[in-house]
Amino acid sequence: MSTSFRSHHHPAWVLLALALLLGGCQSTSTSLRSAWFDSDFAGPPLRKIVVVGSIDSVADGRVFEDAFAERLRASGIEGIAGHTVIPDAARASDASFAAAVVNSGAQGLLLVRLLGVDTRTQVSTTMVPGGMAWGPGPWGGTHTRRTFPVQQVSQYDLAAVETKLFDVQTKQLIWAGTTSTLNPRSVARETPGFAEVIIGQLAGRGIIQGK
């Protein structure tokens, strides 16, 4: 599905690069890898957003849209699941898609696309204690505990997701970001945490504002 919503690159756009955290200290398994926004956006903040997800299947896409829209509403934003206002047939045509978005009355269009899931291998070396080593002397002398290197191999999955927020009236891109989700379990389980990351970024920039 393609749309007529376009991104215009402004020299003043700011690129934010954040390191991917793999530790267990995160409250969510999703982290922001990079983001950029239109610093020329003067508002007012968006209060009504339609969410459209391009996931592995139509069913997963609808689950995602419902869950993300729910998190928006919990934040005081009027969130609309895309499948409730955009017919499936309309998603195949730029004109029909754009018309359905405008007719929804939304001020913002949030397009979310799963880029892919990669399986990665991590190799680490840990020193573990071994047996006792006896030194010289009539009774064996002093003794020390030896350590030995042990190599550990682990695998993990990373799901890369691209998110774009457009101004419906101007069709201009306001904000875009790429996230990684560590060991994703299911769309239903991961969407709330993913939504919190995105909503936090948009609210922090003053792009959205709850009632």
Number of C-alpha atoms within 10 A of each C-alpha: 9 10 14 12 17 11 16 11 11 11 8 10 15 12 11 12 13 12 9 15 15 13 8 8 8 10 8 15 19 28 22 22 17 17 20 16 23 20 14 10 15 9 10 10 17 20 19 22 28 29 26 26 24 19 19 13 10 13 10 16 21 21 18 27 24 22 22 28 23 18 20 24 18 12 18 14 20 20 25 25 22 26 19 13 17 20 13 13 9 17 18 13 15 15 13 16 22 20 13 17 22 17 11 17 15 20 19 28 27 23 17 22 18 16 16 13 16 11 10 10 9 9 9 10 11 11 11 10 11 11 10 11 11 13 12 9 8 6 8 10 9 10 11 10 10 12 13 12 12 10 10 10 9 9 10 13 16 18 17 19 22 18 18 19 25 21 20 20 12 11 18 19 22 22 23 21 21 21 24 24 22 21 17 17 10 9 18 13 12 19 20 18 18 22 19 17 16 20 20 13 17 20 15 11 14 15 22 24 18 15 9
